[in-house]
Amino acid sequence: MNSFISWVGGKKALRDWIVQHFPFCYSRYIEVFGGGGWVLFHKHPRNDFEVYNDFNSLLVNLFRCVQCKSKARKMKKLLQYSLNSREEFDRIRKVLNNPNARMADYRRAAYYYQLIRYSYSSGLDSFASQPHDIRSDFPLIDMATRRLANVVVEHGSFERVIPHYDRPTSFFYCDPPYHTSEKFYKNIGGFTEKKHILLRDTLLNVKGRFLLSYNDDKFVRELYDHKGIYMLEKKRPHNMRQRFKGGSEFPELLIANYDLNDPSQLLMGQTTLFHMNGGLLLP
Ligand SMILES: C[S@@+](CC[C@H](N)C(=O)[O-])C[C@H]1O[C@@H](n2cnc3c(N)ncnc32)[C@H](O)[C@@H]1O
């Protein structure tokens, strides 16, 4: 299924490729840099223990309210009467940026959802000026409520969350802010080069498996140039640049502590008699 929000850096276009490279065997799935959760919503729940995490407290509050049936109902009730207008957008943005503004969690979630939905490219900053009936989003929110029912929603920075959930059968899918694109993420206290290095050091010490999606650049490749670490590259159309230069591509990288080219180590490699659909077996 789709996520109920679009998100900067969301993996909608890459989710199939990512899920195809999940390891064969794990019992705990931890999505460390959750964002819109495009990979979590795409993968099949199987029987694994699932964790969604993000360091953005407004985003985590939205996920927690969508997860809870009664809060999701109250949130939708507020959204039903929301205005798709620049004045309302600016007012909400001010309220959410005020750390002293007190309100119920479901109201904060409704406001944040409006900012995501009505901002240009879901960037949260500028009003998109696009007609949209927000009630048409409710069926997807309802599906997300059902899908998140058994998911643990965490709010922590990766260096705390990864060791906490690490076991030999844990699998961490990590989609950090891309190197040199960190400024697009708000409400996280910044993501510096030191954090990229700390993430590498944390991941090199895990007992479980990890899969990272990153932009393919020299810094990232050098960071993970270690024994037992495997990389796989892919180029996808660069939507923004293609407007000016046809054929522009964006290089993506998968990095893992298991062999991404060995089908016997991949979930996908074990399913030769079936077609895959987000990890769901279809006869
Ligand atoms: C590239 S986005 C993830 C997109 C997500 N995979 C999707 O498909 O929607 C990166 C996410 O990392 C979160 N983030 C930034 N710093 C973090 C930290 N220190 N620990 C955990 N999450 C963090 C951001 O809030 C952002 O949502």
The ligand as a Gaussian input file, in Angstrom:
#p B3LYP/6-31G(d) Opt

LIG

0 1
 C       15.176000      10.424000       3.621000
 S       14.013000      10.717000       4.890000
 C       13.270000       9.123000       5.086000
 C       12.247000       8.889000       4.036000
 C       11.482000       7.568000       4.197000
 N       12.336000       6.438000       3.957000
 C       10.286000       7.509000       3.237000
 O       10.293000       6.705000       2.298000
 O        9.363000       8.295000       3.427000
 C       15.036000      10.854000       6.316000
 C       14.300000      10.933000       7.630000
 O       15.267000      10.882000       8.685000
 C       14.767000      11.606000       9.793000
 N       15.919000      11.903000      10.681000
 C       16.810000      12.900000      10.590000
 N       17.733000      12.816000      11.572000
 C       17.449000      11.708000      12.282000
 C       18.038000      11.050000      13.400000
 N       19.133000      11.553000      13.992000
 N       17.500000       9.886000      13.848000
 C       16.376000       9.374000      13.268000
 N       15.744000       9.971000      12.220000
 C       16.269000      11.116000      11.719000
 C       14.126000      12.829000       9.140000
 O       13.178000      13.430000      10.001000
 C       13.510000      12.230000       7.870000
 O       12.156000      11.925000       8.063000

